[in-house]
């Protein structure tokens, strides 16, 4: 039984590390690090509402995070404000709703289910969770493979991409949608308050070693997997929360990558 739990945990960690870091390479390049932060709290609010309504928290977290992803782009354009400004507004709304929803369920507010929403619960990983993560990871890789040139053009400059004839809106909105879904499915491993670290830190580390987007989209998931597996190992040995361990490991890796970065030496 224990062996099965460990296999599921490690498999889930590997898949989460790949999907989060791959999407994170776009988030970091577009200077939208607050996107992962906002999406994670949207997923947290959705999962908390799931507790109130006695609905599967994973389903509600997906509904909330994808909902935010769908309205984010059009809302920013209608309001004629930078995306980061809209993200700040949505973030404050989502964290407030999450706390309100947890307050409405005092009998479960400190239960293992509620805590897993905040900090993650890798030992609660099920075969169904792993299959969902597998589908998400394969889908994300396929989308990046098929539309890499379009994504790369948008990451370099949306204005130039539009001038060259690329309709950037569908691809930009698709990336926002992927970010929301990735955050929601990663909630089980890292938790709503820490999943943005797994999205931003490995990708930021990868950017320390290369300017080539192809290399970065390969290196970032590799670093993400290493951070996830190492974080699980540390949490098991020291009896620490998995999400917190992964966040600390990924932060340490980022710090080390800055110290040994060829870009730093060149600068």
Helices and strands as residue ranges (DSSP letters): H 2-29, H 33-53, H 57-79, H 83-103, H 112-119, G 122-124, H 127-146, H 148-156, H 158-163, H 168-190, H 195-206, H 213-238, H 242-260, H 262-266
